Amino acid sequence: MNEEPFCLVALLKAGESLDRVTDLLPPARREIVLQLATEFSSLPTDKLRGKLAAVRELAVLQMQSYLNEELGHAWRELPSLLQCWIAQAAPRTHGNQDHQE
């Protein structure tokens, strides 16, 4: 889990109730999210949304780069629904294609 987007969404959605949301996390992740929340809490809502959009855009670019490396540019010629499925499935494989588990 990437703590930064989690923190940004939690601040946007939970606001004052952030502690209730972070209580759901394991202690190590909770600490990271609370540190980020301290850093981000002074930002206005539009800045939080902008930061979240930037994090999402970076994640999309990183996934596209990964897919280009692994599959070449041919994946971009697939129907958009299939592109989306591949992008969602790729991180779960972690390069392990052994299906005998």
Buried (B, 14 or more C-beta within 10 A) or exposed (E): EEBBBBBBBBBBEBEEEBEEBBEEBEEEBBEBBBEBBEEBEEBEEEEBEEBBEEBEEEBEEEBBEEBEEEEEEEBEEEEEEEBEEBBEEBEEEEEEEEEEE
